[in-house]
């Protein structure tokens, strides 16, 4: 059997002197979604930070295309996109400027038309040219989701992406995930709310049980 694109082997995570989890592992391939479950404080966010390369595990290794992610940082950084609790939006910039800045920091060109289309798709057509500081939390979340769409990443790692969104926003995120996975992408997601992802190849991982 061919190894997965993303493989986590025997991961362990400690916070202070507390062991959050150990012996945790999974494989993820193109066209698959992984739902990470667990109660508050059990280590879901800590796991996602390890998978992103933002934190080092206490034990174990994460591999991308067969290489440890700390040895394949440049390629992994291009092919992975992370959306955490913070939206990563700069207050003084407009939504369009935020998207173009994020692309530039990632070494990509993002033209005005593509940025505008992405913002229209997430329901921000009337907010293109106003500073992000005046947007609601839900609108700022939508800017971050538009950035996810324009990043061109194969792997999406999403930590509670539904936070701050209304019913229409939740449905939009569910459709984004479905479209990405059906197109051969990969998604890892944590959420306290149910996700309607019928028809997708889904895996589940319980953390801290």
Secondary structure, DSSP 4 states (H G I P E B T S, - for coil): -PPPSEEEEEEEEEETTEEEEEEEEEEE-TTEEEEEE--TTSSHHHHHHHHHTSS--SEEEEEETTEETTTSHHHHHHHEEEE-SS----TTSBHHHHHHHHHHHTT----HHHHHHHHHHTT-TT-TTSBGGGS-HHHHHHHHHHHHHHS--SEEEEESTTTT--HHHHHHHHHHHHHHHHTT-EEEEE-SS----TTSEEEEEE---
